[in-house]
Amino acid sequence: MKINQLKLGLNFFSRFTRYFKPAIDPFRTPYGNKPASSSSTKFVLSFDGGGVRGLAAAVFLKALEKETGFSISKHFDLFMGVSAGGLSASYLAFNQSSGAELESFWSIDNLNLSMKRTFWDKALYFNNKPKYTNGPREALLKKYFGESFMDESAKPVVLLAYDIERRAPLLMSSYGERRYRIFEAIMASSAAPLLYPTVQMESGEWLIDGGIVDNNPSLIAYVEARKLFGAGRIKVLSIGSGVNKKRIDGIASADWGPMGWLKNDVLGLLLESQMDHELLMALIGEDYLRINSPMHGINADMDDSSDSNLKMIRNMGEMWWSQFGNDVKKFLEI
C-alpha cells in the first residue's frame, strides 16, 4: 500500500514541479560555483503557512534554544517557508536571528500593524475587496529588512508563491538567478486570497500566497537542498501550524454556495497539506521529523489576533516542546 502511495505521490510531484521556474543551477551553491560538500549532514528547517498560528513555531524554537543552548540560525543550512512560514524562515535566515527574537517579531503590535483593517473588514462575505491593505505590512517588513535583496541573506532561504498570470508556482530564493527584495518576497508568499491584495513584484510578476498549492513545503525544501548540497545526508525538520479537526457536515455541504463554503473555512481546506508529509516519510524516513498537532480550540481563521487566541497558540507551541523536544534534540544531534 505504501509503495503504491509513494509511486502515486512521486508521479504527482514530478508533474507538479514542471511548473516551477528553475530556482538554481543544480551545480551552483549559494556561495559560488564550487560543488557543495557532501561529507556532512545538512539540516533543513521548513515552515508551514497558517497566519497568526505561526507564533507557535516561534514559541517552540525559543524553547529549543533556551533548553539546549542551541543556535537555530547557525545549525540549519537551508530555511524554507510559505505564507506566514515564509516570514519566519526569512527572519531566521536573513540576520541569523534567534528563536526569542522571532517570537518578539510575532508581537501583538506587529500583528496589528500587518493586519490593518479596511472598511470592508466586518463585511468580508459581502464584498469584493481584500480584508486588509498591503501598505502597513510593507512598512513593517521594511523596518526589519529594508530594501535588501534575498541574496544578501546570511543563510540560504527559499519562499513559495503563486504566479496568477502564469497560473504556476514560483520559488523565490537567495541563490537563484532572479533577485527579489526580501520584503516583497515575504508579502507575495503570504498574500492570502480574500485577506490581502495580490502583490506585483518589482520584476513584474503578480503573486499570491503559495499555500494555495502547497502549505507544507517540506518536500520542496528537500528537493532544493539536494540541488544545493549534492548527494550527502539531508535531514528536514518541518514545523506545522496546527491541524483543524473540526468536522464538516457532509449533508449540509451539499447545499452550500460561495457564502456557505466561505463561512465553513474553504480557504483552510485548500491549505491543508498531507501529501508532502506522506511522501517525505516514505522517501527519507528517520531523516524527516514533523512537528504539529490538533489546534485544540484555536480559531482556524488565520487572522484572529485576540488575546485569548494568541494565548492558545502560545500554549500549542509550548506543548510541542513538551511532546517533541526529546525527539528534536536527537534528530538534530544535539
N, C-alpha and C positions, 0 to 999 in steps of 0.2 A: 504494500500500500504506500509506504513512504517513498519507495523508488519511483512509483508512478506519479506521486505528487511532485517529486523533485524534477522528473522529466517534464511534466506539465509546466512547472514554475520556470524552469530554465528556458523552455520554448517561449513562454510569455515574456520573460525578461530580455531574451535576445531580440524579440520583435519590438519591445518597448524601448530598448536602448538605441535602436536605429534612428530614433527621432531626436536624440541629443546632439547638440552641436559638440564637436570634439573639444574636450576640456584641456587636453595636453598631448603633446607628442609622447608616446609610450616610453621613449628612451631619454626624455628630458626630466631632470629633477627640478624642484623649486629653487635650487641654489646653483644652477648652471647646467652644463650638458654632460657632466660625468655620470655614469650609471650609479644608481643608488645602491648602497651596500646591502647585501642580503645576509650578513653574518650574524645579525642580532634581531631579536623580536621587535616589531614595530607595533605601537599601540594607537588605536583609533578611537576617538570619542564622538558619538553620534547622538544628536538631539532631535526628538520629535517636535512637531508643531503642537499647539494647544493653547495659545493665547496666554492669559494670566496664569494658567496652570504651569507655565514654565518656571515659576517661582519654586516649585517642588524640587526640580533638578538642582537649582542653586542651593537650596537648603541641604540637600543630600551631599553635594560636593563640598560644601562648607564643613559638614560633619566629617567627611572623609579626611580633609586636610587637618582638621583640629585633632582628630583621634590618632592620626598616624604621622603627622609632620611631613606628609607627602605633598609635593607641588604638582598640581594638575597640569598647569600650563607647560611645565618643564618635562613631565613624564610622557605626555602624549605627543605623537608625531604628526597627527592629522586630526583636524576638527571639521565636523560636518554637521549641518543643520538645515532645517526647513522651517519657514514661518517664524514663530517666536523662538524656536530652537536655533534658527539662523543667527538671531541676535546673541544668544548665549554662546554659540560657537565662535562668533566673531569677537565678542568681548574677551573671551579667554585667550584666543589665539593672537589677537592684534597686539596687545601690550603685555602678554603673559600675565594676565590678572589672576587673582586668587579666587577661590570659591566664596570667601567672605565679601570680596569686592563685587562679585557677580550678584550675590544676594542683595547688596546695597543698591545695585543698579535697579533691581526689581522693587524699589520702594514705592509706596503709595503715591508719593508726589510725582515720580516719573510715570507711573501707570496713568495717573490722571492727566498728565501732560500729553501722553501719547494717544489718549482716547478723548480728545477734545470733542465735546458734544455739539451736534448741529441741531437746527430747528426740527429736523426730522426724527430725532432720537426716539421720542415717545410714540412715533407713528411708523415704525420700521416696516410693518407689514402692509402699509397703505401708501407707500411712496416709491419712487424710482430713483432715489438719491442714496449715496452711501451714508451710513450711520455717522461716520467720523470724517474729518478732513485730514489731509496729509501734512499741512503746514506745521502744526505744533510738534508732531513726531519727527519731522525733518529737522526742526530746530533742536530738538532734544538729541538726536543722533549726531548732529554736527557738533554739539557741545562735547561729546565724548570722542568722536572720530575725526572731526574737522572735515576737510576736503580730501583726505588721504585716499589713496587707491589700495585695492586689495593686495597688490603685490608688495606693499610696504608692511604687511603683517609679519610679526616676529615668527609665527609658526604657520605652516600651510593650512588653509581653510577653504572650504567649498560650500556654497549655498545653492539650493534648488529653487527655481522659479518656473513659471509657465508663460510662454510667449503666445499671446492670444491671436496675433496676426498669423503666425506660422502654425498655430494650433499644435505646439510641441513643447516638451520640457526643455529647460535651459539650465545648464550648470554654469555658475559664476565662481571662479576660483582665484586664488592668489598666485597661481602658477600657470594659468592658461595664456593663450596668445592675446586675447582681448583683455583690456584693462577696464575695470569697473571701480567707481568710487564706492567705498565700503558702506557709506550711509545709504546710497542708492540701492545697493545690492540687498541690504537688510530690509529696506522699505518694500522693495519688489517682492522678495521672498515671503513677506508677511502681509501682502495686500489681499487680505481675505475678501472674496466677493461678499457684497452686502454691507460689510463693515468699513472697508477703506476703498478709495478710488484706485483705479488702475494706475500704475506708475510708468511714465515714459522715461527711459534711460537716456543718459547723455549720448549714448551710441545709437539711439533711435528706437529700440525695441519697446513695445508696450507689454508690461509684465504684470502678472498677478501671483498670488500665493501658490508656491509649488506643492503645498499639501494636497491640492486637488488631484494630483497624480500619484503622490507618494508621501504620506505624512510620517512614515518611519523610514528615513533614508539610509538605514544601516547597510543595506546591500549595495547601494550606490557608493557609500563610503568605502566598503571593502574593495569594490572594483577600482575606485580611484587610488586607493592605497597600493593595489597591485601594480598600477601604472607607475606610481611614484617610486616604489621601493623594491620592485622586482619580485624574485621568487622566494624570499625569506618568509619566516613565520609572521603572520599578521593576526593580532587579537583585537576584536571590536567590542567595546563597551557601549551599549545602546541604552539611552535613558528616555523613557516614555513620559506621558503627561496624564496618566490615569485612564482607566478603561470604563466607559459608560455601560453599566449593566442593566440600566432601566429597560424594562420590557416594552416593546412596541406592540400595540394591539393590531394584529393582522386583519381581523374582521373590520375594524374601524378604518384602517388604512385604505381599504378598497374604495372608500368613498372620498378620500382626500383629494382636493385640488391643490394649487400652489400654496394657498394660505395654510391649509391643513398640514402640508409637509413642512413648511417653514416653522410652524408652531411646534412641530414634533422633531426638531433637530435634524432636518435633512442634511444640513452642512456637516454636522457631526458624523452622520452616516457615511458621507462621501470621504471624510478624512480618516476613518478607521482603517488601519493598515495591519493586516496579519500576514500577508504574503511574504514580505521581506523577512519577518521573524522565522517563518517556517523554512524558507529557503536557506537562510544562514545557519539555522540549526542543522539542516541536512548537509550543507556544504562544509562547514568548518567545525561543527560540534562544540567541543570544550573551548575553542578559541573565540567563542561568541558568548556574551553574557548580556541578558536583557533585564533592566530594572523597570518594573511597572507594577501596577496593582489596580483593583477596582477603585472608583472615586469615593465611595463611602460617604455619600451625601453632598459632595462638592457639586456645585452648579455646572452643568455641561456647557453652558454658554461661555464662550471664550473671553468675554469682556466683563465678567462680574467681578469688580474690584471692591466689593463691600467688605467691611472688616470681618464679618462672620465667614465669608467665603475664603478670604485670604488666610484666615486662621486655620481653616480646614485644609487648605493647600499646604501650608507650612507643616501641619501635623502629618500629612501624607509623606512629605519629604523626610521628616524625622522617622516615621515608621519604616520608610525604605531603608534607612541606615540600620535600624534595629533588625530588619528582616534580611537584608542583603549584605550588610557590612563585612562580615567574615568572608563571604564568597568573593566580594570585590577585592579585598586585600590579597586573597590567594590568587585571584585572576590576574591582578596587576603585579604580582610577585614582590609584594612589599611586606 
